[in-house]
């Protein structure tokens, strides 16, 4: 499969959240890059995109950037694509980079917004590009964004620094599309032979920033369809507590090395958890829960029409695909509004529907590696007062939570 990347400077999403969510939910793009999101931490991920996307955000930090409003970038990747954010030092630069794993090579996708600023801002961004290209030498690179080059000072020095930085990394500027003022503000740097195209915008576009689409000849690695997780809220804690009560913890001290002790403890924890904590296979949805059957069928037809158009780029195929896309966008907006109305109208009679809506809207951002591993592979034990007292001859005021990470024990 090819990887479809969408980019737009949206000039603020806070008043367009519903329309953006409805439009992106029927989008054929695998990756969505947005600059000038104008978002802040109080706006949850689920208010921006549906659960079929994983979103990586860098909202504006007013303390570091010196600006009170505006700015902000994010990259959203379809959940069936294996990807991870690249950790960077929070230096106030509004940039984010995501590593998309591939079958043959990886691709680094970056989204950048540099407000009209001084030369030092471009120096910092150039250092980030050098760091990424040095760390991921075998990966391809695609960076899109609004660099505000004409407005920066000194303009020529900033332009030369930026282009020299990307040139030394084997990249060139690929976007030749002009805006309404016959300028190109949004740039696209890559070491891949690509040609950005104008594409229908997810939200009304600013005349200075046309929406762009990039098609990459790249086969991403796919995540498993189902990730089994332990459902601790349905665990049999009486039997689990009894299991740990029966455990002869003296055997732990009979192990010779620290590694042996840790392996013994992990084995005993997993033995108890696997017996008394049920496992749930979290099968990801292909479509949001508020999609109607009609919309699901329309989206499938649109996807098939898009595939046919990419194979045979005739006017007939494009017209059919374009018409289906318009129908899907209209129907998606109607379905989402209807969904919101149902939740509001049932607030008094069906509070569960309301809290389900809140849960979806507040779904968590991607976990970092260590935390994700801890959640998917639990290594923790909650000892009750009685269990703790039986083995330590002490009575703690609260239950003791021991959280175990590799080579580390946190209590």
C-alpha positions as CSV (number, residue, x, y, z in Angstrom):
1,X,0.0,0.0,0.0
2,X,1.1,3.6,-0.6
3,X,1.2,6.1,2.3
4,X,-1.1,9.1,1.9
5,X,0.1,12.2,3.8
6,X,-2.2,15.3,4.2
7,X,-1.0,18.7,5.2
8,X,-2.8,21.9,6.0
9,X,-2.2,25.2,7.9
10,X,-5.7,25.5,9.4
11,X,-5.3,28.9,11.1
12,X,-7.0,27.6,14.2
13,X,-9.1,24.5,15.0
14,X,-10.8,25.5,18.2
15,X,-14.0,26.8,16.4
16,X,-13.8,24.0,13.8
17,X,-13.4,20.9,15.9
18,X,-16.7,19.3,15.0
19,X,-16.3,19.8,11.3
20,X,-12.7,18.7,11.4
21,X,-13.6,15.5,13.2
22,X,-16.4,14.7,10.8
23,X,-14.3,15.4,7.7
24,X,-11.2,13.5,8.9
25,X,-13.3,10.5,9.9
26,X,-14.1,9.8,6.2
27,X,-10.7,10.9,4.9
28,X,-8.6,8.5,2.8
29,X,-5.3,9.9,4.2
30,X,-3.2,7.7,6.4
31,X,-1.3,10.6,8.0
32,X,-2.6,14.1,8.8
33,X,-0.2,16.9,9.5
34,X,-1.6,20.2,10.9
35,X,0.1,23.5,11.6
36,X,-1.3,26.5,13.5
37,X,-3.8,24.2,15.4
38,X,-4.2,26.9,18.1
39,X,-5.0,24.0,20.6
40,X,-4.2,23.9,24.3
41,X,-4.1,21.0,26.8
42,X,-7.7,21.4,28.0
43,X,-8.8,20.3,24.5
44,X,-8.7,16.5,24.5
45,X,-7.5,14.3,21.7
46,X,-11.0,12.7,21.2
47,X,-12.4,16.2,20.5
48,X,-10.1,16.6,17.5
49,X,-10.0,13.1,15.8
50,X,-11.9,9.9,16.2
51,X,-10.4,6.8,17.7
52,X,-9.2,5.4,14.4
53,X,-6.2,7.8,14.6
54,X,-3.4,8.1,17.0
55,X,-2.5,11.8,17.5
56,X,0.8,13.3,18.5
57,X,0.6,16.9,19.6
58,X,2.9,19.8,20.3
59,X,0.7,22.6,21.5
60,X,2.1,26.1,21.9
61,X,3.9,26.7,25.2
62,X,3.4,30.4,25.9
63,X,6.2,30.5,28.5
64,X,8.9,29.1,26.1
65,X,7.7,30.6,22.9
66,X,6.8,34.1,24.1
67,X,3.5,34.0,22.3
68,X,0.1,33.9,24.1
69,X,-2.0,32.4,21.3
70,X,-1.9,30.7,18.0
71,X,0.7,28.2,16.8
72,X,0.8,24.5,17.6
73,X,1.2,21.4,15.4
74,X,0.2,17.8,15.4
75,X,0.6,14.6,13.4
76,X,-2.2,12.0,13.3
77,X,-1.5,8.4,12.1
78,X,-4.1,5.7,11.4
79,X,-4.0,3.2,14.3
80,X,-3.4,0.3,12.0
81,X,0.0,1.8,11.1
82,X,3.0,1.1,13.4
83,X,4.4,4.5,14.4
84,X,6.0,6.2,17.4
85,X,6.9,9.8,18.3
86,X,10.5,10.8,18.4
87,X,11.3,12.4,21.8
88,X,12.9,15.9,21.6
89,X,14.0,18.4,24.2
90,X,11.1,20.9,24.8
91,X,12.9,24.0,23.6
92,X,9.7,26.0,22.6
93,X,10.0,25.1,18.9
94,X,6.7,24.0,17.5
95,X,7.8,20.8,15.8
96,X,7.0,17.2,16.1
97,X,8.5,14.1,14.4
98,X,6.9,10.7,14.1
99,X,8.8,7.5,13.0
100,X,6.6,5.3,10.7
101,X,7.9,1.8,10.6
102,X,8.1,0.2,7.2
103,X,8.5,-3.3,5.8
104,X,11.8,-2.4,4.1
105,X,12.7,1.0,5.7
106,X,11.3,3.6,8.1
107,X,10.1,7.0,7.2
108,X,10.4,10.0,9.5
109,X,7.5,12.5,9.1
110,X,7.9,15.9,10.6
111,X,5.4,18.8,11.0
112,X,6.8,22.2,11.8
113,X,5.6,25.7,12.5
114,X,8.1,28.5,12.9
115,X,6.5,31.8,13.7
116,X,8.2,35.0,12.3
117,X,11.2,35.0,14.5
118,X,14.9,35.5,14.8
119,X,17.9,33.6,13.3
120,X,18.3,31.5,16.5
121,X,15.0,29.7,16.0
122,X,16.2,28.4,12.6
123,X,19.5,27.3,14.2
124,X,17.6,25.3,16.8
125,X,15.4,23.7,14.2
126,X,18.4,22.9,12.0
127,X,20.1,21.2,15.0
128,X,17.0,19.0,15.4
129,X,17.1,17.9,11.8
130,X,20.8,17.0,12.1
131,X,20.1,15.0,15.3
132,X,17.3,13.1,13.6
133,X,19.2,12.3,10.4
134,X,22.2,11.2,12.5
135,X,20.1,8.9,14.7
136,X,18.0,7.3,12.0
137,X,20.6,7.0,9.2
138,X,18.6,4.4,7.2
139,X,15.3,6.2,7.4
140,X,13.7,8.4,4.8
141,X,12.6,11.9,5.8
142,X,9.6,14.0,5.0
143,X,9.1,17.4,6.7
144,X,6.1,19.7,6.0
145,X,5.3,23.0,7.6
146,X,5.0,26.7,7.6
147,X,8.5,28.2,8.1
148,X,7.6,31.9,7.7
149,X,10.8,32.6,5.8
150,X,9.8,35.9,4.1
151,X,8.8,37.3,7.5
152,X,11.9,36.2,9.5
153,X,14.9,38.3,10.3
154,X,17.4,38.4,8.7
155,X,15.5,36.8,5.8
156,X,18.3,35.8,3.6
157,X,20.4,34.3,6.5
158,X,17.4,32.3,7.7
159,X,16.6,31.0,4.2
160,X,20.2,30.0,3.5
161,X,20.6,28.2,6.9
162,X,17.3,26.2,6.4
163,X,18.1,25.1,2.8
164,X,21.7,24.3,3.6
165,X,20.6,22.2,6.6
166,X,18.2,20.1,4.5
167,X,20.6,19.9,1.6
168,X,23.3,18.5,3.8
169,X,20.7,15.8,4.8
170,X,20.0,14.9,1.2
171,X,16.7,16.7,1.1
172,X,15.2,19.2,-1.3
173,X,12.2,21.5,-1.2
174,X,9.4,19.8,-3.2
175,X,6.4,22.0,-3.0
176,X,5.9,24.2,-6.0
177,X,2.2,25.0,-5.4
178,X,1.5,28.8,-5.2
179,X,-1.1,30.3,-2.9
180,X,-3.6,33.1,-3.8
181,X,-0.8,35.7,-3.6
182,X,1.5,33.7,-5.9
183,X,3.8,32.8,-3.0
184,X,4.7,29.5,-1.4
185,X,4.6,29.7,2.4
186,X,4.2,26.0,3.2
187,X,7.3,24.0,2.4
188,X,7.9,20.3,1.9
189,X,11.5,19.0,2.4
190,X,12.2,15.4,1.6
191,X,14.9,13.0,0.4
192,X,12.2,11.1,-1.4
193,X,11.2,11.9,-5.0
194,X,7.7,13.3,-4.4
195,X,5.4,16.0,-5.8
196,X,2.8,17.5,-3.5
197,X,-0.7,18.0,-5.0
198,X,-3.6,20.3,-4.2
199,X,-6.3,18.3,-2.3
200,X,-9.7,19.1,-0.9
201,X,-9.3,20.7,2.5
202,X,-10.7,19.1,5.6
203,X,-11.7,22.5,6.9
204,X,-12.1,25.8,5.0
205,X,-8.6,26.7,3.9
206,X,-6.9,30.0,4.3
207,X,-6.1,31.7,1.0
208,X,-2.4,31.8,1.9
209,X,-2.2,28.1,2.8
210,X,-3.7,25.6,0.3
211,X,-4.2,22.0,1.5
212,X,-1.6,19.6,0.2
213,X,-1.4,15.8,-0.3
214,X,1.7,13.7,-0.7
215,X,1.6,10.1,-1.9
216,X,4.6,8.1,-0.8
217,X,5.7,4.8,-2.4
218,X,6.1,3.2,1.0
219,X,4.7,0.1,2.7
220,X,4.2,0.7,6.4
221,X,4.3,-2.0,9.0
222,X,0.8,-2.7,10.3
223,X,-0.1,-3.1,14.0
224,X,-1.8,-6.3,15.2
225,X,-5.6,-6.3,14.8
226,X,-6.1,-7.1,18.5
227,X,-3.9,-6.3,21.5
228,X,-4.9,-8.5,24.5
229,X,-5.0,-6.6,27.8
230,X,-5.7,-7.5,31.4
231,X,-9.1,-6.3,32.6
232,X,-8.2,-5.6,36.3
233,X,-11.6,-4.1,37.1
234,X,-13.1,-7.5,36.6
235,X,-10.4,-9.4,38.4
236,X,-11.2,-11.9,41.3
237,X,-9.3,-10.0,44.0
238,X,-10.4,-12.3,46.8
239,X,-8.7,-15.3,45.1
240,X,-5.8,-13.2,43.9
241,X,-5.2,-12.1,47.4
242,X,-5.5,-15.6,48.7
243,X,-3.0,-16.8,46.1
244,X,-0.4,-14.3,47.3
245,X,-1.2,-15.2,50.9
246,X,-0.4,-18.8,50.1
247,X,2.9,-17.9,48.4
248,X,6.0,-18.8,50.3
249,X,7.9,-15.5,50.0
250,X,10.9,-17.0,51.8
251,X,11.7,-18.7,48.5
252,X,12.4,-15.3,47.0
253,X,15.4,-14.8,49.3
254,X,16.8,-18.2,48.4
255,X,17.5,-17.0,44.9
256,X,21.2,-16.3,44.4
257,X,21.4,-13.2,42.3
258,X,19.3,-10.1,41.9
259,X,18.3,-11.2,38.4
260,X,17.2,-14.6,39.7
261,X,15.1,-12.9,42.4
262,X,13.5,-10.6,39.9
263,X,12.7,-13.5,37.5
264,X,11.1,-15.4,40.4
265,X,9.0,-12.4,41.5
266,X,7.8,-11.8,37.9
267,X,6.9,-15.4,37.5
268,X,4.9,-15.5,40.7
269,X,3.1,-12.3,39.8
270,X,2.2,-13.5,36.3
271,X,1.1,-16.8,37.8
272,X,-1.4,-15.1,40.0
273,X,-2.6,-12.5,37.4
274,X,-3.0,-15.1,34.7
275,X,-5.3,-17.1,36.9
276,X,-7.6,-14.5,38.3
277,X,-7.5,-11.5,35.9
278,X,-9.5,-11.9,32.7
279,X,-7.9,-11.0,29.3
280,X,-9.8,-8.9,26.8
281,X,-8.8,-8.7,23.1
282,X,-9.2,-5.0,22.2
283,X,-10.3,-5.2,18.6
284,X,-9.9,-1.8,17.0
285,X,-12.9,-0.3,15.2
286,X,-12.6,0.4,11.5
287,X,-15.2,3.2,11.8
288,X,-16.3,5.5,14.6
289,X,-19.2,4.3,16.7
290,X,-21.4,7.2,15.5
291,X,-21.2,6.1,11.8
292,X,-24.5,5.0,10.3
293,X,-24.7,1.9,8.2
294,X,-25.3,4.1,5.2
295,X,-22.2,6.1,5.9
296,X,-20.1,3.0,6.3
297,X,-21.2,1.7,2.9
298,X,-20.5,5.1,1.3
299,X,-17.0,5.2,2.8
300,X,-16.3,1.7,1.5
301,X,-17.5,2.8,-2.0
302,X,-15.4,5.9,-1.8
303,X,-12.3,3.9,-0.9
304,X,-12.8,1.6,-3.8
305,X,-13.4,4.5,-6.1
306,X,-10.2,6.2,-4.9
307,X,-8.2,3.0,-5.4
308,X,-9.6,2.7,-9.0
309,X,-8.7,6.4,-9.7
310,X,-5.1,5.9,-8.5
311,X,-4.8,3.0,-10.9
312,X,-6.6,4.6,-13.9
313,X,-6.6,8.4,-13.7
314,X,-9.4,9.1,-16.0
315,X,-11.9,11.9,-15.7
316,X,-14.8,9.5,-15.3
317,X,-13.1,7.7,-12.3
318,X,-12.2,11.0,-10.7
319,X,-15.7,12.4,-11.0
320,X,-17.2,9.3,-9.4
321,X,-14.6,9.4,-6.6
322,X,-15.2,13.2,-6.1
323,X,-19.0,12.8,-5.9
324,X,-18.7,10.0,-3.4
325,X,-16.3,12.1,-1.3
326,X,-18.8,15.0,-1.2
327,X,-21.6,12.6,-0.2
328,X,-19.5,11.1,2.5
329,X,-18.5,14.5,3.9
330,X,-22.1,15.7,4.0
331,X,-23.4,12.5,5.6
332,X,-20.6,12.4,8.1
333,X,-21.5,15.8,9.3
334,X,-25.1,14.8,9.7
335,X,-24.3,11.6,11.5
336,X,-22.0,13.4,14.0
337,X,-24.5,16.2,14.7
338,X,-27.2,13.5,15.2
339,X,-24.9,11.7,17.6
340,X,-24.3,14.8,19.7
341,X,-28.1,15.6,19.7
342,X,-28.9,12.0,20.9
343,X,-26.4,12.3,23.7
344,X,-27.7,15.7,24.8
345,X,-31.3,14.6,24.7
346,X,-30.7,11.4,26.7
347,X,-28.7,13.1,29.4
348,X,-31.4,12.7,32.0
349,X,-32.7,9.3,31.0
350,X,-29.4,7.6,29.9
351,X,-26.4,9.0,31.8
352,X,-24.3,6.0,30.6
353,X,-24.4,7.3,27.0
354,X,-23.2,10.7,28.2
355,X,-20.2,9.2,30.1
356,X,-19.4,7.0,27.2
357,X,-19.2,10.2,25.1
358,X,-16.9,11.8,27.7
359,X,-14.7,8.7,27.7
360,X,-14.3,8.7,23.9
361,X,-13.6,12.4,23.9
362,X,-10.9,12.0,26.5
363,X,-9.1,9.0,25.2
364,X,-5.5,9.1,26.2
365,X,-2.5,10.2,24.2
366,X,0.0,7.6,23.1
367,X,2.0,6.1,26.1
368,X,5.8,6.4,26.1
369,X,7.6,3.1,25.7
370,X,8.1,2.2,29.4
371,X,4.6,3.1,30.5
372,X,3.1,1.3,27.5
373,X,5.0,-1.8,28.3
374,X,3.9,-1.6,32.0
375,X,0.2,-1.2,30.9
376,X,0.3,-4.1,28.4
377,X,2.5,-6.3,30.5
378,X,1.5,-5.6,34.1
379,X,4.2,-6.1,36.7
380,X,2.5,-4.9,39.8
381,X,1.1,-6.3,43.0
382,X,-1.2,-4.6,45.5
383,X,-0.7,-6.0,48.9
384,X,-3.5,-5.7,51.4
385,X,-2.8,-4.7,55.0
386,X,-3.3,-8.2,56.1
387,X,-0.9,-9.7,53.5
388,X,1.7,-7.1,54.3
389,X,1.5,-7.7,58.0
390,X,1.6,-11.4,57.7
391,X,5.0,-11.3,55.9
392,X,6.6,-8.2,57.5
393,X,5.0,-8.1,61.0
394,X,4.2,-4.5,60.3
395,X,0.9,-2.8,59.6
396,X,1.0,-0.1,57.0
397,X,-1.6,2.7,57.0
398,X,-2.4,2.2,53.3
399,X,-2.1,-0.7,50.9
400,X,1.3,-1.0,49.4
401,X,1.7,-0.7,45.7
402,X,4.9,-2.1,44.2
403,X,5.5,-1.2,40.6
404,X,8.3,-3.2,39.0
405,X,10.3,-2.0,36.0
406,X,13.4,-3.7,34.5
407,X,16.2,-3.3,36.9
408,X,14.1,-1.1,39.1
409,X,11.6,-1.4,41.9
410,X,9.4,1.6,42.8
411,X,7.3,1.5,46.0
